[in-house]
Amino acid sequence: MKLVTISGPPSSGKTAVLAGVIRSMNSSGIRTGALKYDCLATDDDILFRALGVPVQVGLSGNLCPDHYFVSNIEECLKWGIAEGLDILLSESAGLCNRCSPHIKGVLAVCVIDNLMGVTTPKKIGPMLKYADIVVITKGDIVSQAEREVFAFQVRRANPKARIMHVNGITGQGASELASQFLKAPETEQLDGERLRFSMPAALCSYCLGETRIGMEHQLGNVKRIKLRQEAS
């Protein structure tokens, strides 16, 4: 079975892009499944089921959704294999620009949209910089010049990635993206495999439920801002 990880900032169009990919795969008789990771709630599984694919949903609650993803992806892979799937699409919550949801040897995709501003690609960490494919959405809303500048900035952030443009509303470009997914390597197990980059540091006192402000309440991974004196 092939596994593909899909990440991206909130509202970048990840689910709409995957819906187009699934429609294309359905028309080719490819048995596809979906994993949806989120924090508190999601309705995306309803869309995926309406497309006729088996779905698993994972809600991380008060945990980092990508830490939650890494802790559960092995069991989800086993589920996909037991279901007899040809390809399993894993969509992350995409809430943190420092998240690292990609696995070595597994096709990695990042979805980012033209409306985020041309400086956004350099602000996004491993989920963009270590992706094999970067999908740019909402190109129909901006000018050709804006599309070209944005794609250039994506290329600067990740020179090795394949850049593709997909319209989440019309589905234009989804079949080409599906063809790239089908070239993904087979993934039979993940035990002992590695992330492409480390996760953000965690386990501070606030991670463990602390709500009080002040240095005496701050333990674990704590980082101080370096304040500078402005010239008067």
N, C-alpha and C positions, 0 to 999 in steps of 0.2 A: 504493500500500500504506500501511496505517496502522501506526505504530510507537507503542508504549506502554512507558515506563520504570517499573519497579516496584522500590521500595526499602523499607527498613525494618530495624530492629534484628534481631539474631539470634533465631531461634525465635519470631518474632512471628506466623508462620503464612503467610508470603508464598507458598510453594509450594502449600500446601493451598488457599489462596484462588484461585490461578491454575488449579489442577486443576478447581475448580468452574466457573470461567469458561470453560475449554476445553471441558468437558462440555456446557455450555450452547451454546457456539458450534458444536460438532460436531453437535448436534441440529438446528441451523438451517442446516447445510450451509456454514458459513463456514470457509474454509481458513486455519488458524491455525498459526503456527510459534513456537518458543520459543528464547530465548537464556538460558543459565545461566552467570553469572560467579561464580566462587568462588576460594578461595585455594589449598588443597592438594588437596582431593578433594571429589567430590559424587556422590550417587546419584540426584539429582533428575531427571537426564535419562532414567533408567530409567522413572520414573513418567510423564514426558511422552510418551515413546515408546509406553508401554502405552496411552496415550490416543489414539494414532494420529497424533501431530503430529511433523513434522520438528524436530530439535533440534540446536543447536550449543552446545558447552561450552567455556568459556575459563577456565583456571586460571592465576592471576596469580603463583603461587609466592611469591617473596620481594618482589614489588612490591605497592604499594597496589592493591587490586582495582578501585577506581573510577578511578584513573589508568590502569590497564590497560583498563578499559571504554572510556574516552574515546579511547584509542589504537586501538581495534579496532572501534568501533561502526559506522563508515562501511563497512568491508568486510562486516560482518555484515548491514547494511541491503541492500547489493548482493546478497548471497546470498539474502535473503528475497525480493527482487524477482525474481531469477532463478528461484526456486522457484515463483513465481506465487502467493505468499501474499496473502490479503486483509488479514491483521493479524499483526504480529510483536510478541511479548511479551518484553521484556528484563528479566530479574530480576537484581538486583545481589546481591553477597555480603552487604551490610548489616552490616559489622563496625565501622564508625566513625560515631559520632553527629555528626561534623562533615563527613561525606561530602556531596558535591554531585553526584549522578548525573543531574540533570534538565537537559533541553535546551530552549531557547526554541523555541516552536512545536510541541513534541512533548508529547502528553498525559503528565502526571507523576502517579504514584501513590505514596503512602507507606502501608505497612501497620504498624500499631502495636497492641499488645494491652493489654487491661484489667488484666493482672496486673503490669504494670511499675511501678505506683504513680502516684498522681495528680500527682506533681511531675515525672514523666519528660518530658512534652511540652515543657516549657520548657528541658530539657537537650539536646534534639535540634535540630540546626542546619538547614541548607538542605534536606535531604531531606524534612523535615516542613514547614518554613516556606514553601517554594516549591512545594509539591505542589498540583496541581489537585484531586485527590481524596485524602482520608485515609480509609483503611479501618481500622475498629476491630474486632478479633477477640476471641474468648474471653469474650464477654459473657455466656455461659450459666454461667460459673463464679462470677461476682460478683453482688452484689445490684443491684436497679434503681437505688438511690441511688448506688452506686459507679459504675455505668455513666454516670449523668447527670453526676456530678462530673468523671469522666475526660473525657467528651465536651466539657464546658465548658472544661477546661484545654486540650484540643486546639484548640477554637475560639479561645481567647485566643492561642495560639501561631500560628495561621493563620486569621485571620478570613475569608479569601476562599475557602477550600477547601470543597468539598462533602464532608460527612462521611457515611460509609455504614457499616453494621454487617453483617459477614459471618461466618457460622459455618463454619469450615474443615472441620469433621467432617461436618456434615449437608448443607453446601452452601447453606443458607438465605441468601439475599441475593446469591448468585453471579450469578443471571440478571439481576438489576437492575444489578449492576456490569458485566456483559458488555454490556448495552445502552448504558452510558456509554462503554465502550471503543469501541463501534462509531460513536460520534459524534466520535471523534478525527479531527484533520485528516490529510490525506494527506501522506506524507513520501516524496519521490522521491529526495532526496539530502541529505547532511549537510555536505558540504565547504563550509567558510566559516561554518557556523552556530555559535552560541555556547551555552555553558552558562548556566544561569540564575544561577549564583553560582560564584565561584572555588573551586577545590579547596583542601584544606588545604595549607599550606606543606610542602614536602618538600626533599629533597636536603641532608641533613646528613651528617656523617661516619658516623653509624650506618646511614643509608639505604644507604650505599655499602659496608657490611660491617664497619665498625669494631666491636669488642667490648670494648675497654678503657675503663674509667671514669676520668674526670678531665678537667679543663678543657683540658689540653694536647692531648687527643685529640678535642676537640669543634670541628668546623668547619661552616661553612654556616649553615643556619637553626637557630639555638639560642636558646631563650627561657628566662630565669632566673625562678625563683619569687621573689616578694617576701615575705621572711620578716618577721614582726613580733614584737616583744617582748611576751610575755604578762606581765600584772601579777602580781607575786609576792604 
